Amino acid sequence: MTTLWAARALTDGGWTESLRVAIDAGGRIAAAGQGAPGPSDHHVDLLLPAPANAHSHAFQRAMAGLTER
């Protein structure tokens, strides 16, 4: 299990100071909570959630045939 320690992290509840995050072998968050950094932790200054991929080509369906002559 890998443990990250972040000085500041953005969570569902807002900004959190001194957050420890445990990541299991599958790459998923196993546990998270506030605490002091440990010697084997990976230390980061800022931890943010991964952005969702909101990329879409739906607008192309709406425009189909409107710009071609």
Contact map, one row per residue, 1 for C-alpha under 8 A:
111000000000000000000111100000000000000000000000000000000000000000000
111100000000000000000111100000000000000010000000000000000000000000000
111110000000000000011110000000000000000111000000000000000000000000000
011111000000000000011110000000000000000011110000000000000000000000000
001111100000000001111000000000000000110011110000000000000000000000000
000111111000000011110000000000000000000000111110000000000000000000000
000011111000000011100000000000000000000000111100000000000000000000000
000001111100001111100000000000000000000000001110000000000000000000000
000001111110001111100000000000000000000000000111000000000000000000000
000000011111111100000000000000000000000000000011100000000000000000000
000000001111111100000000000000000000000000000001100000000000000000000
000000000111110000000000000000000000000000000000000000000000000000000
000000000111111000000000000000000000000000000000000000000000000000000
000000000111111100000000000000000000000000000000000000000000000000000
000000011110111110000000000000000000000000000000000000000000000000000
000000011110011111100000000000000100000000000000000000000000000000000
000001111000001111100000000000000100000000000000000000000000000000000
000011111000000111110000000000000111100000000000000000000000000000000
000011111000000111111000000000011111000000000000000000000000000000000
001111000000000001111100000000011111100000000000000000000000000000000
001110000000000000111110000011111000000000000000000000000000000000000
111100000000000000011111000011110000000000000000000000000000000000000
111100000000000000001111111111100000000000000000000000000000000000000
110000000000000000000111111111000000000000000000000000000000000000000
110000000000000000000011111100000000000000000000000000000000000000000
000000000000000000000011111100000000000000000000000000000000000000000
000000000000000000000011111110000000000000000000000000000000000000000
000000000000000000000011111111000000000000000000000000000000000000000
000000000000000000001111001111110000000000000000000000000000000000000
000000000000000000001111000111110000000000000000000000000000000000000
000000000000000000001110000011111000000000000000000000000000000000000
000000000000000000111100000011111100000000000000000000000000000000000
000000000000000000111000000000111110000000000000000000000000000000000
000000000000000111110000000000011111000000000000000000000000000000000
000000000000000001110000000000001111100000000000000000000000000000000
000000000000000001110000000000000111110000000000000000000000000000000
000010000000000001010000000000000011111010100000000000000000000000000
000010000000000000000000000000000001111110000000000000000000000000000
000000000000000000000000000000000000111110000000000000000000000000000
001000000000000000000000000000000000011111000000000000000000000000000
011110000000000000000000000000000000111111100000000000000000000000000
001110000000000000000000000000000000000111110000000000000000000000000
000111100000000000000000000000000000100011111000000000000000000000000
000111100000000000000000000000000000000001111110000000000000000000000
000001110000000000000000000000000000000000111110000000000000000000000
000001111000000000000000000000000000000000011111000000000000000000000
000001011100000000000000000000000000000000011111100000000000000000000
000000001110000000000000000000000000000000000111110000000000000000000
000000000110000000000000000000000000000000000011111000000000000000000
000000000000000000000000000000000000000000000001111100000000000000000
000000000000000000000000000000000000000000000000111110000000000000000
000000000000000000000000000000000000000000000000011111000000000000000
000000000000000000000000000000000000000000000000001111100000000000000
000000000000000000000000000000000000000000000000000111110000000000000
000000000000000000000000000000000000000000000000000011111000000000000
000000000000000000000000000000000000000000000000000001111110000000000
000000000000000000000000000000000000000000000000000000111111100000000
000000000000000000000000000000000000000000000000000000011111110000000
000000000000000000000000000000000000000000000000000000011111111000000
000000000000000000000000000000000000000000000000000000001111111100000
000000000000000000000000000000000000000000000000000000001111111100000
000000000000000000000000000000000000000000000000000000000111111100000
000000000000000000000000000000000000000000000000000000000011111111100
000000000000000000000000000000000000000000000000000000000001111111100
000000000000000000000000000000000000000000000000000000000000001111110
000000000000000000000000000000000000000000000000000000000000001111110
000000000000000000000000000000000000000000000000000000000000001111111
000000000000000000000000000000000000000000000000000000000000000011111
000000000000000000000000000000000000000000000000000000000000000000111
